[in-house]
Amino acid sequence: MASPYKDHSPSKGSFLVLLDISKLQLVRDALKSAKFTDADWFDLGLKLGLEYSDLKSIEKDKDSNSTRLRECLGVWLSSNSVCTWEMLASALEELDRAAAEHIRKKYGDPASQILQNYSTRISKIAFNSISIQLLYTEGLIMEESQKKIEGCGGFLVADVIKEILSNVFDDHSKLIKLGNILLKSKEGAPVAEDMLKDCKHTFAPDLNSLELNPSVSSVSVKGATYPPTSGMCNQ
C-alpha cells in the first residue's frame, strides 16, 4: 500500500538541511549511490564555486580521482558559503543529469532532510531491546542491522542510519514510525517531539489525528540493554 505521505511536490512545506564538513561521508555516499563518475571531480568543483588554484593543488597532492573528489567535497563543505543538497544537484546538472535528479529526489526530499537533521541526536540515544525489535518490525531496518545495533550497545551506527534514511525516502510514514518508537523512551522523547513537529509542518499536516501503530503504541519501554561489542561500532 502506498504511503499517504509520499509526495515530492514543491507545493508541500519545505525543510532545508545545511550541509557542513560533518556530512562529508553522507555527501560522498550520495554521489556513489547516484553513480557519479569520480573522474569528473574537477568540473564538479568548479561548478560548486571552488577556486581553480585550489583544485589544481588537490590534483597535485592526491593520487586518485576518488581521494580528489573527497578532498574537493571537503573544501566545499568547509567553506563559509551555504551548502545544500539543491546546490550540489544544480552543480551536477550539466555534468550528470541523472545524478542530479537522484540527489534532488532522494537527499533533498523533505522527510529525508528531516531525518538528516536529527541523525546526530538520534545516534546518541541507546535503544533498548524492544525498540530495536520495533525498528525491524516497522520496516526501518533489516534483521542483520538488529544485531549490529545490539553489538553497539543499542546505538545506531552510521550504516544503520543510512539504511533508515533509504527506507524513509521510500515511505515517509516510516519517519513517523521512528518518531513513535523514540517517544517511548525518556531519552528519545524530546528528539521525537521536535522531529514529529517538523513532519507535521512539512509533509504530514494531519499528524495529530493519526492513530499510532498498535505495535508501537502498546509497547512497554522496559527492555534489555547491550554492552558494546568491539569492532562493530565504527561502521
MOLIN-V660291 format. One record per pair of residues at least 4 apart in sequence whose C-alpha atoms are under 8 Angstrom apart, sorted by the first residue. I is the first residue (numbers start at 0). J is the second residue. Records with the same first field share a line. If there is no record, write none. Layout:
I: J / J
This chain:
1: 5 / 170
2: 170 / 171 / 172
3: 171 / 172
4: 170 / 171 / 172 / 202 / 203
5: 169 / 170 / 171 / 172
6: 11 / 202
7: 11 / 104 / 108 / 109
9: 13
11: 201 / 202
12: 200 / 201 / 202
13: 109 / 201
14: 109 / 112 / 113 / 197 / 201
15: 83 / 109 / 112
16: 83 / 84 / 112 / 113 / 115 / 116
17: 81 / 82 / 83
18: 22 / 76 / 81 / 82 / 83 / 84
19: 23 / 76 / 77 / 82
20: 73 / 76 / 77
22: 26 / 76
23: 27 / 69 / 72 / 73 / 76
24: 28
25: 29
26: 30 / 72
27: 31 / 69 / 72
28: 32
29: 33 / 102 / 106
30: 34 / 35 / 98 / 102
31: 35
33: 97 / 98 / 99 / 101 / 102
34: 98
35: 95 / 98
36: 40
37: 64 / 65 / 68
38: 64 / 65
39: 43 / 94
40: 44 / 64 / 67 / 68 / 71
41: 45 / 54 / 68 / 71
42: 46 / 94
43: 47 / 90 / 91 / 94
44: 48 / 49 / 54 / 71 / 72 / 75
45: 49 / 50 / 51
46: 90 / 91
47: 75 / 86 / 87 / 90
49: 53 / 54 / 74 / 75
50: 54
51: 55
52: 56
53: 57
54: 58 / 71
55: 59
56: 60
57: 61 / 67 / 70 / 71
58: 62 / 67
61: 66 / 67
62: 66 / 67
63: 67
64: 68
65: 69
66: 70
67: 71
68: 72
69: 73
70: 74
71: 75
72: 76
73: 77
74: 78
75: 82
76: 82
82: 86 / 87
83: 87
84: 88 / 102 / 103 / 106 / 107
85: 89 / 102 / 103 / 107
86: 90
87: 91 / 99 / 102
88: 92 / 98 / 99 / 100 / 102 / 103
89: 99
90: 94 / 99
91: 95 / 96 / 98 / 99
92: 96 / 98 / 99
95: 99
96: 100
97: 101
98: 102
99: 103
100: 104
101: 105 / 106
102: 106 / 107
103: 107 / 108
104: 108
105: 111 / 165 / 168
106: 111 / 112
107: 111 / 112
108: 112 / 168
109: 113 / 201 / 202
110: 114 / 167 / 168 / 171 / 174 / 198 / 202
111: 115 / 164 / 167 / 168
112: 116
113: 117 / 194 / 197 / 198
114: 118 / 164 / 174 / 194
115: 119 / 164
117: 121 / 190 / 194
118: 122 / 160
119: 123
120: 124 / 190
121: 155 / 187 / 190
122: 154 / 155 / 156 / 160
123: 154 / 155
124: 153 / 154 / 155 / 186 / 187
125: 152 / 153 / 154 / 155
126: 130 / 131 / 153 / 154 / 224
127: 131 / 153 / 220 / 221 / 222 / 223 / 224 / 225
128: 132 / 149 / 153 / 222 / 223 / 224
129: 133 / 218 / 219 / 220 / 221 / 222 / 223
130: 134 / 180 / 181 / 220
131: 135 / 145 / 148 / 149 / 153
132: 136 / 145
133: 137 / 180 / 214 / 215
134: 138 / 139 / 140 / 177 / 180
135: 139 / 140 / 141 / 142 / 145
137: 173 / 176
138: 166 / 173
139: 162 / 163 / 166 / 167 / 173 / 177
140: 144 / 145 / 159 / 162 / 163 / 166
141: 145
142: 146
143: 147
144: 148 / 159
145: 149
146: 150
147: 151 / 231 / 232
148: 152 / 153 / 154 / 155 / 156 / 159
149: 153 / 154 / 224 / 225 / 226 / 227
150: 225 / 226 / 227 / 228 / 229 / 231 / 232
151: 155 / 156 / 225 / 226 / 227 / 228 / 229 / 231 / 232
152: 224 / 225 / 226 / 227 / 228
153: 224 / 225 / 227
155: 159 / 160
156: 160 / 232 / 233 / 234
157: 161 / 234
158: 162 / 234
159: 163
160: 164
161: 165
162: 166
163: 167
164: 168
165: 169
166: 170 / 173
167: 171 / 172 / 173 / 174
170: 174
171: 175
172: 176
173: 177
174: 178
175: 179 / 195 / 198
176: 180 / 212 / 215
177: 181
178: 182 / 191 / 192 / 194 / 195
179: 183 / 191 / 211 / 215 / 216
180: 184 / 215
181: 187 / 188 / 190 / 191
182: 187 / 188 / 189 / 191 / 192
183: 187 / 188 / 218 / 219 / 220
184: 188 / 220
185: 189
187: 191
188: 192
189: 193
190: 194
191: 195
192: 196
193: 197
194: 198
195: 199
196: 200
197: 201
198: 202 / 203 / 204 / 206
199: 203 / 204 / 205 / 206 / 207
200: 204
205: 209
211: 215 / 216
212: 216
213: 217
214: 218
227: 232
228: 232
